[in-house]
Structures are given as structure tokens and as C-alpha cells.
Amino acid sequence: MDLICYLHPGWRPLIRPAPARRDWMDGTPDSFAYRCLPLNIANAHGWELLNPVAFDACWNGQSDTGAITIRPQAGGPAEGVATSLFGQGIVTFHIPGILRTPPGWNLWVGGSPNHPKDGISPLTGVVETDWSPFSFTMNWRFTRPNHWVHFAAGEPICFFFPVQRGLLDDIEPAMAPIEAEPDLLRRFQEWSRGRDSFVLQMADQPPPAPADRWQKHYYRGVDASGKEQIADHRTRLRLRPFDTSAFPDLPEPPVAMVSSESASTAAPNRTEPRTNLDLRKREWLLDRLERLRTLSPQYQDIERRAALSSDEFLDRYYAANRPVILTGEMSGWPALSKWTPDYLKRAIGSRPVEFQDDRNGSGGDEISSVAFRREMPFDRFVDLVSQPGAGGTAYLTSDHSARNVEVISALQADLGFPERFLTRDVEQPNGTMRIQPAGALTSLRYELSNNLIAQVVGLSRLLVLPAAEVGRLYNHPHVYSEIADLEDPALPLSRFPNLADASFTELMLMPGEMLFMPVAWWHQVRAIDFGVTVTYTNFRWPNDGARDFPTG
């Protein structure tokens, strides 16, 4: 839907998507207030209009319009300063714009949620903005007399978001015994018991890590058993800025100092060209952040971890965008001992499959993969890629075709499933299997989603680089690099001078190990032996980076 702010000549409003950050929340120990998801969502649930001019105000307690003294900041402009228009201890801001919503939609207008101000409080209104040709005012009322309050320039003075007119009229509220919903009662009791146990544990043995000192069920949209409840659970809002391209001289609102929950919402929607200077600035920013990250020894290496809980995996690796090798997760998978070339041939036989061959390993090959498509009986393909000296250009994945999915499914019974990290509630929960010869190269690239790579057969050698290295890796085209192989002895470094400063980690992935490869991390993979891997993307947590990946 559209939300339009019509500007009369001379009107210059400062409007931005509201950030989730609040100074008082920053000041709580370990910033614990941000663990309350309803607070975060409410804080960012609309747009803010900012005060254009700093001033101080005081109310003497009387009801007339002269009872308020307003003092603009010394040396500052008087235009845009609030006024005393209605009396009753009310300070009035004129809104320099006519906001228009689609038919049937109002605007809720008030102060920014969870943003208290000592001595004065915002008043709230609901405005029918789908028809009104009038501007409106934003009003604040003093809560005590003879107390000076200060409004800073750039401080939010008005908060608004659309609400559907008539919706409340159709609601039929009622009370009912919880026993009428047995499943709700069961899940509530399960949560209540877990809550009581958690409180006792916190009192007796408080965990050292702040992330372990709170339960995260609501934040993650799951019940006490860890089951996801709805598909559209939100942990952040990403409101679009107002498009100001029709007003190139309009001042930009000050950028909000925002938390990670709303960091993407503060930039104005300008139609500026992507110049080399713009790109260099972004690369500089990424590089500074990466240098800070690596100051901590725990971030300098890719760890091998065993028996990770789903909570720790989420907090320390998935949400932190940090790779980790998981050991022991594949213990008991029959495939680890069964999957020899002969076993694979017996399991599937001569059923035809599609595979790729005669590629040079570049990203262009990936984009033009149809040109390298081949077909062969599965047992002959296994002979082709498992024989000594097979070479490294042929490989098969289960998602090359619907027929491959069906054929490869015969092997599924030999695989386990890492329940703590993945969900079966997707169209294809079984992952993508890849069968390849020794020497096969997966060219340098990053992924648009988080990946969990299970090494079932053979060894793989990986070179892994943080997402922040993008400025040194010549990204072109799509998610690939102009550099197919970082270890190519013929690589012309004069053509890729930035590569000299790139920092990578080398690791060997052993049979029975899983590698969590975070979204946007660069990597290239070389099979040391005849190999089989299974890659999963169906994590229990959001993993939809490809949805808004820029392609223009």
C-alpha cells in the first residue's frame, strides 16, 4: 500500500523509519531490555517525524495559552519552533506535510513508543488521512508545572503508522475457560513447568554467558518444545524510508543510532549512482568491522565443536554469522560405513541420472550449466568419478533434475537428520547430495543462504573468507568471483591486486563432520578423495537471503 506525504512549497519534514534502539534500553545490564521482542517491534512499528529546531519550554501550571514559555536555542532559527496554541499546558508542533493513506486506512499518531520524556507526555490521536485535505498537529502535554524540558534538534516528536478503519468494530471479544482449548492448556503447562525450572536454575547456578540467562521461546516464535508456531513470526521490522527523489534539496533526517534489529531501516531512499567512491566507502566499512571482529581470539579460527545445543548454535554461530565445524552429529549414520562406490552402484543400479562435465570451474560455468549437462546410468557415473585419475570436472547433485531427486532418494535411509538445527517442515528436507571425483573444484563463491555441509565420504579442503573480504575478491557475476581458484599457480596477480591483502582460513572437512557455512561467507572447496556431501539449508530459523538479493 502507498503512504504519501504531500509537500506544500517550503515544507521540509524530517521523517525516518523508527529505530528499535532506545537509550534507556542500551543502559540496562547486558542491554537485556532488547531481549523483549514486543518492545523491539513496538519501537520500530512506524515512522518518526523529527524536531527541526532545538528549544526549551516551561509551563507555569495555568490553563491559558500564555502559561507556557518557549525559548528557541540561542543563535538558532525561530522557524519551525513549537507553539502554545490550545492552552491546558499543551505544546503544539505543526506537521509540514499532508499524509495520505488508501481508502479505509487511518493513521495512528502519537509519541514514539517506550520513549519517555521527563515532565511532558505526547498526546495520541487517530486521523482519517484517506480523505482529509488538512494538515494536523502533534501535541505534547506537560505533566507538572515549573519544570523546564528540552527538545533537541533531530529528536523524534511524532510517531505514526496506518491502521484499518472499522476493524475494531468487527471484533467480538469474549472470555473462555482454558480447558476449552486442550492443546493450548497443554502447551501453557509445559511452558510454565519449564519456566519454573529455569528460574530455579538461574538462582542456584546462573550461567556465565548473558545469552544463556533468558529463555528465548517467544523471541524465536516457538513453544516450549521448540516447535515453530507461525510462518510469519517477526523479530524485526524493515520499514522503507520515504522516497524523496522528487525533492533533491530536501534535507536528510539524521541517521538513527540503531540496534542490529533495525540497522537496515535508517538510510533514506535516494536515487544516487553507485560510484566507485561509494563502493570503496562500503568496503572500508566492512574492513573496519572485520578488523574489530578479529581482535577477539575466539573469532580468529573456525572452531570444532561437539554436542552443541540448538540455543548455543543459534546464539554463537547462526545469529553471529560465524562458521563452525560440528563433530559427532553424524554418529550412527549408516552411510559413514556403507557408502563405498560399489555399495552406491548396488543401491541405485543403472537408473539414468543427469550430471555436469567438461567445465573449467568458473562462475560462468555455473550460470551456463545447461551447456555442460550430460546423462548416464548411475552405476557408470560412479565408475567414471571413482576410478583413479578420474579428473575433477564431472559431478552430480541431487537437484540437477527431478529425476535425480527421485533416484538419489534410494540412499536417504542411510542418512540421519540433525534435528537440533534443521526442520523437516519444508518441501525438501533431505538436503542436496553431491557426488564428485578427487580433485573436483567448487569455485570461489558465497551463498545466498546459510548452509550446513555434511561430509559423508572422502575429505574436502576448503579456503574460507569472511563476507567482509568482498572488496578483495572481484565479485562477478552473481555470487561468483572472477577468480575461480585462489590456488591457481597461473593466477595473474597484476590483474587482481586487491587479492594480496585477502585473509582466508584453510580447513579440512573429515568424513562425519558438518560445516556450518554462514550466508555471504566466501569459500572454495576441493575434493581430496572421491567424495559425497549433503548440504542442508532448511534451518529452524529464518534463512531467506535470496529473497531480496539485488540482481539489477
Order of alpha helices (4+ residues) and beta strands (2+ residues): beta-beta-alpha-alpha-beta-beta-beta-beta-beta-beta-beta-beta-beta-beta-beta-alpha-alpha-alpha-beta-alpha-beta-alpha-alpha-beta-alpha-beta-alpha-beta-alpha-beta-beta-beta-beta-beta-beta-beta-beta
